Every structure is written in structure tokens, then in C-alpha cells.
Amino acid sequence: MINIPEKLQKLVNEVDEEIAPKFKEIDEQIFYNQAKVLEAFQKEEVAESDLNGTTGYGDDDLGRDKLDRIYAHVFNTEDAVVRPQFVSGTHTLFTALSGNLLPGDTLTYLTGMPYDTMQEVIGLTPNKQGTLIQRGINFSYVPLTSDGLVDYQKAEEILKHDQPKIVAIQRSRGYSTRKTYTVKQIKEMIAFVKKVSPNSLVFIDNCYGEFAEKHEPTEYGADFMAGSLIKNAGGGIAKMGGYVVGKHDLIENTKIALTAPGCTDEGATLDQLHDFYEGFFIAPNVTGMAEKGMIFAASLFAKMGMNVTPAWNEQRSDVIETIIFNNPEKMQKFVQQVQKNSPVDSFVRPEAYHMPGYEDKVIMAAGTFVSGSTIEFSADGPLRPPYAVYMQGGLSYAHVKLAVINAVKATFFDTENNN
């Protein structure tokens, strides 16, 4: 059990009372999304034999093909590819983009400059080897307004001038302090692109967003969309992999980029299908638990006078909570305390270091069962102003609540007592 200072316990009690109505909304969302997933499993008549996987070439992998159809059904698309061969979310996005772009084509980000690892993929960092730009792809982006929204006037100018083959929309914030875009906002973005540049394909980076709302961007005209299985869609069970959903020809191009022409029906799943199926089935509930944890944290930090986004009562569209510390020491101590309150590697003390794909040193707490999993409770951030911590995930609400209370106590209240 934890020993909570009276002042902190009072704040926790206030938070519990304040957020109760919001939790009811999350429960309704979980029920809605669970119904969608269950319907897809029933429609495809999932059998125990579908969970076994294949070896070698992976020919005639009925379970793999059935899982593709389940994803397509849930995300309301023509086709899908769900594979363990996607090594990360960034790799999944790169494969989908590179498979559908040819030399001379233009990729335009509607939602500002993409996050660090995608900048490297595109070729915006000094290393150009293997990047989209080295392959002859042009790149442009629409700068956001001062309040982090799409500048539609500027976007119209850029889209009409560049005539991009693909317009990308990044749902989540990455390492920026702008708000995550809701599905309602993304719906408006898609409609705008289709009106201004009707020949452009709309691609959604859906990382951290699956099941965070009742609806998904592909329900409103997005041509294709991608995400990682060690984020929401894997339910904390999938140990690797990614997915791309969308129009049939775009998925086929993605498969070619992942494998080779003539090999798109191949790709062994080994022993991963059981995790992929079960993880996707529980993903609506796990995502909801993570959101509840972030709502608790948002309310608690706000009561402590800190700047958080989104606020506890705002519409959420992913499982991330941004906490602005404006203090590098407290930022790092909080992340270290998150690690200390993790089920795995709780004895490890994270330190800021240069991670591949990131410009600044990053400190990361990730005491997770699956390495790098961000549907499990974790926290990280670049060591640069405003010294923001990006906290996400949580397999259970109880764990997130315990960990946040302990981390807050050690970072703020124990410090006060020692002064």
C-alpha cells in the first residue's frame, strides 16, 4: 500500500469525484467499439485453428487472411494488411507511403511538420540514405496556425500549387504541444482535401488513435491508414507488427513494398496470430483503460496548477497526456518515478540520451512487458523547452492511478518535505 500525504489524498479524492461522469462516457465508448470488433469476429467465423500461424513462405495462411478481413471490417475499408513483418509504426507508415509514391510524386503533410522519426524517413535530416526524398519524392507541409490548427487558407494554396499524390494527416501530436486531432476534425480535413485537390489520396497516421473514439477516420473518406500493433490495436498483447487499412489497390501496393511483386500472398505469421487476434479483441477495453488513466492524471496535475493537454474533460482522440513541467530536473525525476512504478525494470533509473531518429536527448520510462509498447503505461519526452512529458497507455486503470500518485508524491511532495 502507499502512504499518501494528506494534501495529496485530498486532491485525489477531489479528482475521483470530478472525473466520474467522464468515465461513464468512456465506458459507453468501450461498449460501442467492443460490439464492432465482436461483430467482425463473428462475421468471419474465427476458429481456434485460425490462431496457429504458419512458417516458411506463409502460403495459405487462412488465419492471417481472415485477420486482414476483420481489420477491414472494423475500420470500414476495402482491404487490410496486418503483419508481424512491420517492425515499428514508423516502418509501417514508410512502407505504406513508399509503396504508393513514385519518383516525381509529392507528399504533403496537412498537419504541419511530422514528428522526428518521420522526418528522418522522409529525408529532412542530414542522412538521406533510403529516404523518400532520395527516391525522388517531393515533400511539402502546411504550417499550423499559432493555436495548432490547420491553416486552411495556406493549405489551399499549397495543395493547388503542389498537386500532391498523397496528403498525410498525423492524428497524434508527436513531440509537439499541439492538441491531438479528433475524428471530427479529421473528417473536416478529409472533406477539404477532396474538394481542393480531388486527385490526392488522403493517408492517416493513426498511431495511438485506434478505439480512442467511437469512429475512425476511414469511415469519412480517408483512402488508407496505418498504425502499430504495439500501440492501441495490439491490446498490450501483440509483441510486434503493424497494420495498413484502405482501398484494395493501395493495400496491394503496400504489400508489394513490404514483400516483392508476386509475393504479396506470402509472409509467415509463426506464433503471432494468437496474440494479434486476442490483442485486437481486447483493444477497445485496454484503450479505454488507458484513457481513464490519462483523464485521472490530467485532472490531478491541473489541480496542482500545471499546464496539461488535453484537459480531463476534453474530447480525447488518443491515449497520450502531455504535461508541461517547464523544469528539466522535475521533468526527469517524474519520468524516473514512472519507471520506478512499472511492473518490469522498476529498479532501472532512466537517463536522457540520444535515441536514433530524434534530434534532442530523450528520457524514457518504459517498464513494459513488450519492449517499446506505448499502449502499456509509459512516459517520455525530449530534453528541450518546455520540458514536456508525453505520458501514455496503461493496461489497467488501477496501475496508472497508483503509478501517477506515487510519481507525483516523489516528485513534488517528498521534495517539499525535504526543503
Secondary structure by P-SEA (a helix, b strand, c coil): cccccaaaaaaaaaaaaaaaaaaaaaaaaaaaaaaaaaaaaaaaccccccccccccccccaaaaaaaaaaaaaaacccccccccccccaaaaaaaaaaacccccbbbbbccccccaaaaaaacccccccccccccbbbbbbbbbccccccaaaaaaaaaaaacccbbbbbccccccccccccaaaaaaaaaaaaaacccbbbbbcccccccccccccccccccccccccccccccccccccccccccaaaaaaaaaaaccccccccccccccaaaaaaaaaaaaaaaaaaaaaaaaaaaaaaaacccccccccccccccbbbbbcccaaaaaaaaaaaaaaccccccbbbbbccccccccbbbbbbbccccccccccccccccccccccbbbbbccaaaaaaaaaaaaaaacaaaaaac
